[in-house]
Amino acid sequence: PVFAHTIRHNSFKAALIRGHQKAIVSYPPGDERVEVFDLSRDPGEQAPSVLEPHSTTAEQLRSEVFGMLEAMRAERGSTDAPPVRLSPEQRRHLESLGYLEGDE
């Protein structure tokens, strides 16, 4: 599996990719979401299946995401990565995917 996460402006977002599925768990204040993408059918991530927050599948994905986060913390002592300098092209690409906004 591939795992990534970010914490920004009091919101949490993590992505977990396993095989052809990608799950995104988001906790913006007041709007918890779990989205699942079938990357074999939707490689551009345009048509997510949004799961009910307390469904069994959402709970399992959320548990797995937080388990991976805790494993990273235990291994590294922190989940903070060093700053990365992005080229203008990299920044535009990440903005187009929704990973960056404005002057971050």
Secondary structure as GFF3:
##gff-version 3
##sequence-region A 1 104
A	DSSP	beta_strand	2	8	.	.	.	ID=ss1
A	DSSP	beta_strand	11	18	.	.	.	ID=ss2
A	DSSP	beta_strand	21	26	.	.	.	ID=ss3
A	DSSP	beta_strand	33	38	.	.	.	ID=ss4
A	DSSP	beta_strand	49	51	.	.	.	ID=ss5
A	DSSP	alpha_helix	56	76	.	.	.	ID=ss6
A	DSSP	alpha_helix	88	96	.	.	.	ID=ss7
###
